[in-house]
Amino acid sequence: MKNLELINILTAGRALENDLKEKIRKIIANINKLSGNIINFEDFDMEEILAWGY
């Protein structure tokens, strides 16, 4: 039973991480739209940003 609980926790964690990534992508898209694409967010490493928490 403990293995199943761990799998469920890990799955929920991945779902939350993916949700957060999607929200960040939408925020970046909105910033790009509002700024006239003057900031190239393709230069930013999404994984590194998430790892540092900002």
N, C-alpha and C positions, 0 to 999 in steps of 0.2 A: 504494500500500500504506500509506503514511503516513496518508492520510485515513481509511482503514478502522481503523487502530490508534487514531487520535484519537477516532473515533466510539465505538469499544469502550471506551476509557478514560472518556469522558464518560458513556456509558451505565452503566458500573460505578459511577461516582461518584454518579450520580443514584439508583441502586439503594441504595447505602450511605446516602445522605442520607434517602431515604424510609424505610429500615429504622430509622435513628436517630430520625426523627420519630415513627414508630409506637411505638418503645420509650419515648420521652419521654411520649407520650400515655397509654401504659399505666401508667407511673409516676405521672403526675398523677391518673389515675383511681383508682389505689390509695390515694394520699394523700387524695384527696377522700373515698373510702369510709371510710378509717380516722379521718379528722378530722371526720366528720359534715358534710362539705361546708361547713366554716366559711371556707375560702379559695376565692374565686371565680377559678379559673384561666382563665376566659374573658377576663379582663382582661389576660392576658399575651399578648404578641405572639410566637408561636412562631418566626417568621422572624428576629426580632431576637434572641431567645435563642440560636438556632442560629448566627447571625452572630457573636455575641460568644463563643460556645463554652461558655456556661453558661445 
